[in-house]
Amino acid sequence: MADLGWPELSIIVIAFVLLFGWKKMPDMARSLGRSARIFKSEVDQMHTDGSAGARAEATASPTTYAAGPASLADAEARAAAADAELASLRADAEVARLRAEREALDRTSGSH
């Protein structure tokens, strides 16, 4: 692995700031934190499911294996429902932002 010292790291940071802009850095850090939290929770869930699955496989009958695809289908259905809810929340947030923007414009113009 390459030895990165302070000069190299500072050049990387300066290039990163110039490339993405200073104002977007907090949003990017927030998104990175959310992604890391989601990734960690998914890995923990996989470990939990994996250890439970390993115990189940040790005593499994042939009918137990049929539950695998059903749980995958359930997970996919939950993911699709979560995606739909996220889209709905984003739409609601956009509507609220546009309403607030319009109210601010109405107040500044004094027309209403």
JONORWO-V19600 format. One record per backbone hydrogen bond with DSSP energy under -1.0 kcal/mol. CO is the residue of the C=O (numbers start at 1). NH is the residue of the N-H. Records with the same first field share a line. If there is no record, write none. Layout:
CO=NH, NH
//
This chain:
5=9
6=10
7=11
8=12
9=13
10=14
11=15
12=16
13=17
14=18
15=19
16=20
17=21
24=28
25=29
26=30
27=31
28=32
29=33
30=34
31=35
32=36
33=37
34=38
35=39
36=40
37=41
38=42
39=43
40=44
41=45
42=46
43=47
44=48
45=49
46=50
47=51
48=52
49=53
50=54
51=55
52=56
53=57
54=58
57=60
61=64
64=67
65=68
67=71
68=72
69=73
70=74
71=75
72=76
73=77
74=78
75=79
76=80
77=81
78=82
79=83
80=84
81=85
82=86
83=87
84=88
85=89
86=90
87=91
88=92
89=93
90=94
91=95
92=96
93=97
94=98
95=99
96=100
97=101
98=102
99=103
100=104
101=105
102=106
103=107
104=108
105=109
106=110
//
